[in-house]
Structure formats: C-alpha cells, structure tokens
Amino acid sequence: MALLNGFLLGLGFVIFLGPVFFYLLKCTLDAGFWSGLSVALGIVFADFVCITICSLGAIAFFENTKNQFWIGIIGGLILLVLGLKFIFKPKIFAQTEEKIKLSKANYAAFFTQGFLINFVNPFVFVVWISIIGIAKSEYGSSNDFFMFLGAALAGIFTTDLLKVITAHRIKKFLSPVYLITIYKVFGVILLVFGTWAIVYSFK
C-alpha cells in the first residue's frame, strides 16, 4: 500500500507548474528527447538529495530563516539568469534529432541545470519536509516509509518523462520562429519565479 500511495503522490506533482516544468519543456523542444530526459533525471536526483538531507535530520537547517534567505536568493538569481538567457539569447537546434550533435558535456549540463533549478527552490524543501512528516506519522521509520518516498520519486519521474515524450512529439509541428516565441514566454515565466523567490526571501 505504501508503494501505491507514494507513486500516486508522485503522479500528483504533475499539477505543479514550477520553473523546472518550463525548463524541462524548453530543453526537450530545443534539443530533443535525450536532453529532456537528462533534465528530468537532474530534477528527480535533486528531489532524492532533498529527501536524503531532510531524512538525515537537516530539517532544522532549512527551517532556519537565515538559511532560507540565502537559498532563496541563490535560487532566484539562477532563475533570473536563465530567464534573461531565454529572452535575449534563445538557442534553436536543428529541427530533426538526427541533425543534433550533442556531447556528453551537453547532457551533463542539462542534468546539472535541472538539478540546480529544482534544488535551490525553497518551495521544494518545504514540500518534502511536509511529505516526510506525513510519511513518518503514517509509517514510522519502517521499510514502508522508505518505500513510500521511493515510489513518490518514481511517480515524479514518470510525470516528467511523459512531459518529455509529449514535448518531443509536438516539436516537429512547431516552426523555429514559434519556438523562439515559446522560449521567450518561458523566459518571462522564469523571471517571475526568480523575482518571487528573491522577494519572498526578504519577507
């Protein structure tokens, strides 16, 4: 039952339209399936690191207002930089994946950016702290607790993978001009998230 509950919880994350959602779509539309998959792996790995840190007793660190301030500032600045890049320097790869020549370094960069965008988002830690608290009250420290969290990660990765597949399928119907417009819209959205993170940190 813990596996099912955790997996369903992970699937429920599909409704969250945070900065990682738009970055995931952008990379998939831009550079194809494998780049989007790299971002998705970075996102779920960030969630895994968050869970590990919080489970090992570091919840107090993230509940500290001073630490929350710096996490929010750093996360906001990263989002602002990416948003400005999407707006003023949108990069378009070839339309067919056969023409896209990406190195391992490119995929590592996609993975790292997906990880950072997710990891430095204070909201992510707030969500996982809440989920861990609920899971512990329900399952204690038994194997069911870890099964629940593992299944939740699997559910999150499943939703991200479906987003990647969908974006990859519709890419061929979008012209480069339309893609640039989409990227600029994503850039504005990232600017909004980045500004919100910084403003929230000062409150």
RANOR-V631710 format. One record per pair of residues at least 6 apart in sequence whose ideal C-beta (glycine too) atoms are under 8 Angstrom apart, sorted by sequence separation. I is the first residue (numbers start at 1). J is the second residue. If there is no record, write none. Layout:
i:I j:J
i:I j:J
This chain:
i:61 j:67
i:62 j:68
i:93 j:99
i:94 j:100
i:118 j:124
i:139 j:145
i:28 j:35
i:93 j:100
i:27 j:35
i:28 j:36
i:53 j:61
i:54 j:62
i:174 j:182
i:27 j:36
i:53 j:62
i:62 j:71
i:136 j:145
i:139 j:148
i:135 j:145
i:138 j:148
i:25 j:36
i:27 j:38
i:28 j:39
i:24 j:36
i:27 j:39
i:135 j:148
i:135 j:149
i:24 j:39
i:23 j:39
i:24 j:40
i:132 j:149
i:131 j:149
i:20 j:39
i:24 j:43
i:131 j:152
i:20 j:43
i:82 j:113
i:82 j:117
i:78 j:116
i:79 j:117
i:78 j:117
i:75 j:117
i:78 j:120
i:75 j:120
i:74 j:120
i:75 j:121
i:75 j:122
i:71 j:120
i:72 j:122
i:71 j:122
i:68 j:122
i:71 j:125
i:23 j:82
i:19 j:79
i:26 j:86
i:62 j:122
i:30 j:91
i:32 j:93
i:30 j:92
i:31 j:93
i:30 j:93
i:62 j:125
i:33 j:97
i:32 j:97
i:45 j:111
i:49 j:115
i:63 j:129
i:35 j:102
i:62 j:129
i:32 j:100
i:34 j:102
i:42 j:110
i:46 j:114
i:31 j:100
i:38 j:107
i:42 j:111
i:46 j:115
i:50 j:119
i:32 j:102
i:38 j:108
i:41 j:111
i:42 j:112
i:45 j:115
i:46 j:116
i:49 j:119
i:59 j:129
i:31 j:102
i:35 j:106
i:39 j:110
i:42 j:113
i:43 j:114
i:47 j:118
i:54 j:125
i:35 j:107
i:38 j:110
i:39 j:111
i:42 j:114
i:43 j:115
i:46 j:118
i:34 j:107
i:38 j:111
i:41 j:114
i:42 j:115
i:46 j:119
i:59 j:132
i:36 j:110
i:39 j:113
i:40 j:114
i:42 j:116
i:43 j:117
i:50 j:124
i:54 j:128
i:31 j:106
i:35 j:110
i:39 j:114
i:43 j:118
i:50 j:125
i:54 j:129
i:122 j:197
i:38 j:114
i:42 j:118
i:95 j:171
i:96 j:172
i:121 j:197
i:47 j:124
i:51 j:128
i:55 j:132
i:95 j:172
i:46 j:124
i:50 j:128
i:54 j:132
i:122 j:200
i:31 j:110
i:122 j:201
i:47 j:128
i:51 j:132
i:95 j:176
i:27 j:110
i:92 j:176
i:27 j:114
i:92 j:179
i:92 j:180
i:90 j:179
i:23 j:113
i:24 j:114
i:90 j:180
i:23 j:114
i:90 j:183
i:20 j:114
i:23 j:117
i:55 j:149
i:90 j:184
i:87 j:183
i:20 j:117
i:86 j:183
i:87 j:184
i:90 j:187
i:19 j:117
i:20 j:118
i:51 j:149
i:86 j:184
i:86 j:186
i:87 j:187
i:20 j:121
i:86 j:187
i:87 j:188
i:19 j:121
i:51 j:153
i:85 j:187
i:18 j:121
i:83 j:186
i:84 j:187
i:83 j:187
i:86 j:190
i:87 j:191
i:18 j:123
i:48 j:153
i:82 j:187
i:83 j:188
i:47 j:153
i:83 j:189
i:83 j:190
i:84 j:191
i:82 j:190
i:83 j:191
i:44 j:153
i:47 j:156
i:80 j:190
i:83 j:193
i:79 j:190
i:80 j:191
i:83 j:194
i:44 j:156
i:79 j:191
i:82 j:194
i:43 j:156
i:44 j:157
i:79 j:193
i:80 j:194
i:79 j:194
i:80 j:195
i:41 j:157
i:44 j:160
i:78 j:194
i:40 j:157
i:43 j:160
i:76 j:193
i:77 j:194
i:76 j:194
i:79 j:197
i:80 j:198
i:75 j:194
i:76 j:195
i:40 j:160
i:76 j:196
i:40 j:161
i:76 j:197
i:77 j:198
i:9 j:131
i:75 j:197
i:76 j:198
i:40 j:163
i:37 j:161
i:40 j:164
i:73 j:197
i:39 j:164
i:72 j:197
i:73 j:198
i:76 j:201
i:72 j:198
i:36 j:163
i:37 j:164
i:36 j:164
i:72 j:200
i:73 j:201
i:72 j:201
i:71 j:201
i:33 j:164
i:36 j:167
i:70 j:201
i:33 j:165
i:36 j:168
i:69 j:201
i:68 j:201
i:69 j:202
i:28 j:163
i:33 j:168
i:24 j:160
i:28 j:164
i:32 j:168
i:2 j:139
i:25 j:163
i:29 j:167
i:9 j:148
i:24 j:163
i:28 j:167
i:32 j:171
i:24 j:164
i:28 j:168
i:6 j:147
i:10 j:151
i:29 j:170
i:2 j:144
i:6 j:148
i:9 j:151
i:10 j:152
i:13 j:155
i:21 j:163
i:25 j:167
i:29 j:171
i:1 j:144
i:2 j:145
i:5 j:148
i:6 j:149
i:9 j:152
i:10 j:153
i:12 j:155
i:13 j:156
i:24 j:167
i:28 j:171
i:3 j:147
i:6 j:150
i:7 j:151
i:10 j:154
i:11 j:155
i:2 j:147
i:3 j:148
i:6 j:151
i:7 j:152
i:10 j:155
i:14 j:159
i:29 j:174
i:2 j:148
i:5 j:151
i:6 j:152
i:9 j:155
i:10 j:156
i:13 j:159
i:4 j:151
i:7 j:154
i:8 j:155
i:10 j:157
i:11 j:158
i:3 j:151
i:6 j:154
i:7 j:155
i:10 j:158
i:11 j:159
i:14 j:162
i:2 j:151
i:6 j:155
i:10 j:159
i:14 j:163
i:30 j:179
i:29 j:179
i:7 j:158
i:29 j:182
i:30 j:183
i:29 j:183
i:26 j:182
i:26 j:183
i:26 j:186
i:25 j:186
i:23 j:186
i:22 j:186
i:22 j:189
i:23 j:190
i:22 j:190
i:19 j:189
i:19 j:190
i:19 j:193
i:18 j:193
i:19 j:194
